[in-house]
Amino acid sequence: MSLIRCLNLSKTYQMGNIQVHALQSVNLEISRGEYVAIIGPSGSGKSTLMNLLGCLDSPSEGEYILNGQLVSQLDDNSLAHIRNREIGFVFQTFNLLARATALHNVELPLIYSGLRKKERLQKAEASLKAVGLDDRKLHKPNELSGGQRQRVAVARALVTQPSIILADEPTGNLDSTTGTEIMELFFQLHEQGNTLIVVTHDEKVARHAKRIVRIEDSKIHSDTITEPAQ
């Protein structure tokens, strides 16, 4: 059974008297353990698709089934629960708390899960170790490089052992060398069995994935298996 199934997924926004079809009749299946890049130019619909896959928004039409559960018709509270349990997010801007240590930033999703502090810290430390930052756990974001901040963000995404790691332009604020290091980390996470979906406009970033889904004019234009760049 597919981890993700999108059936005729559409999203329409009402802008005054005008309807904007941000996404039209998307059919997409992603299996557990896949590494997929969703690529397209600005305005193509890729960000809308990412928001639907990440349960940050609900479709106007169609069905979204995540890990066997129909999530496209859930209310906001139920979607928030699904996001916390099933999805680890990595953002272009890192989204770290400036006054918190790396360890506390990684621990945050577990606080929402209701785990006891000792168990939270153990899991957060293990997650930082998995991205090579166990020696920076007490540093705050302004004491870390851009690449290290993104590694903290990746550790935070990993800490709940989600079904999907969903990354939005994960190298957008990094120089090319650091960006390549982050993409190498993503490939290692994929090799360990994680399911990764990277949303990007950058061909170089997309080529690290094993499957590339191209979005144009709010529809899937192509869906190809690739030989990832190393």
N, C-alpha and C positions, 0 to 999 in steps of 0.2 A: 504493500500500500504506500502511496506517495505521502511524503511529509507535508507537502503543499499541493493543493489543487485549486486552481482558479477556473471557474466555469462562466464564460460570457461576462466577465467582470467589467463593469463600466462605471465611470464617475462623471457626473454632469454638475457644473456649477451655474447658478443663476446670477448673472451680473446685470442687474436692472431688468431690461426687457430682452436681454440677450442670453441665450444658453451657450455655455462653453463646454464642449465635450473633451474633458481632459484625458479620458481613457475610454476606449471603445472596444467592447466585446473581446477582452483578453482571455485566452485559454492557455493555461500554463501549469505544468506539473514539475515539481522538484522533489527528488528522492533524498532520503536521509544520507548524509555524508557527501553530498555534491558540493562543488565549489563553482558558483555561478556569478558571472558579471552581467549586470543590466546596464547597457550603455545607450546613450542618446544625447542629442544636443539639448540646450535649454528650451523648454516649452514643448518637448517631445512627449511628455507624459511619464517619464521615468520616475520623477519624484512623487507623482501621484500614486504610481504603482508601489513604490517603496512605502508610502504612508499606509496603503491598504495592507501590504504584506506584514508591516510592523504593527498592525492594529491601532494605528494612530488616527485612522479615519475609517469610515464605513462606505461601501459602494452604493451607488444609486441603483444599480441593477446587478444581477448575477450572484454567484455564491463563492465564498472563500472558505475552504476547509483546511484547517491547520491541525496536524497531528490527530486526525480523525474527528475533530470537532468543528461543527459549522459555526464559524465566528462572525460571519458577515451580518448576522441579525442580532448580535448581542448589544446590550446597553453599555454606556460608558464605564460603569463600575466593573462590569464583567470583562470588558476589553482591557482595563487597567490590570486586572488580575492575570489575564492571559499574557500581557506584555511582561509582567514581572516574572512569570513562571517559565514562559516559553521562548522569550526573545532577549538576546543581548545586543544592545545598540553601541555602535562606534560612530562618533560624529566627526565632521571635519574640524570643528572648533573645540574638540575634546570634552567640553561641558563638565569640567572638574570644579569642585568647590575650592576657591582660592585659599581659604584659611585652614583647610583640612589637610592632613598628611595624605600621602599616597595610600597608606593602609586604610585610613578612614574612608577615603573616596571609594576604594574597592569594596569596603565593607557595607556601604550604604544600601545596595539592593537587598542584602540579607536582613537588614533592620526591618525593611518592609515585609519580609517573609516571616518575621516573628521568631527567628532563631536566637538562642541564648548567646551572650557576648563571647564566651570562651570559644564556642563553636564557630561564631562569625569570624573571629580573629584568625582561627586556624585555617579556615577556608580562604580568607583574604590573603594571608601570607602565602599559602600554597599557590594561589592564582598569580600573585606578583612573582613568585619564583618561576612559574611556568613561562612568563614573558621576559625573564632575565633581569628582574628589578628588585629581588629580595634585599639587596644591599641599599636600596633607596626608599625603603618603606616609610621612614619617618620624615622624609623630605616633603615640603609643600610644592605645589605646581611651579611657583616662581623660582624655585631652586633646581628645577629640572629643565633639560633641553626640550625642544619641540617633539623630538622622537621619543624621549622618555615619557613625556606627558601622554602621547598617543598610546604608548605601551601600558600606562596606567589605565587608560580608557579601555584598552583591550582586556586587561586583567579584570576590570569591573564588569565587562560584558560576559566574561567567562565564569565569574564566580558563582552564579546560580545554576551552572551546568545547563544552559538553555538548549532548546531544540535547534535554534537558529542563531547565528551571529549575523546581524544585519549592519553593514557598514556604508555610510553615506559619504562619498568623496573622502576616504580616510587619509589620503596623502595631500589633500588640497592645500593645507597650511604648512607643508614640509618641503624642504629642498629636495632635489632629485635623489641624492645619495641616501638621505634619511628615509625618503619615501620608498626607495627600493628595499631598505632594511625592514620596513613595516610590511611590505608585500611578501618578503621572504618569511616573516613571522606568520603571516596569514597562511602561507602554503604549509608551514610546519603544523599549524593548528588543523588544517584540512587533513594532512597525513595522519594526524592523531584521531581522526574520525569525526571532527566537527563539521557541521553544515554551515557553509559561508555563502552569503549573498552580498556582493559588493555593487553599489550603485555609483556610476561614474560617467563623466563625459570624456575621460582620458583613455585613449587606445592603449597606451603603455600599461596602465593599471589593469585594464580589462584582459590583456594578454596573459596575465598571471593566472587567470582562472582556467578551468577545464571545460567551461561551457560559456558561450557568449550569447546573450539575448539582446537583440537590437530593437530599440523602440523608435519609431518615427511617426509623426502625425497622429499620436495617441493610440497607435496600434503596434503589435509585434511585427516587425519587418522581416526578421530572420532569427533563427535559433540553431546554433551550430556547436558541435563538439570540437575542441581545439587542443593543440599540443601546447601546454603552458610554457611561458618564458621562465627561464631560471637565471 
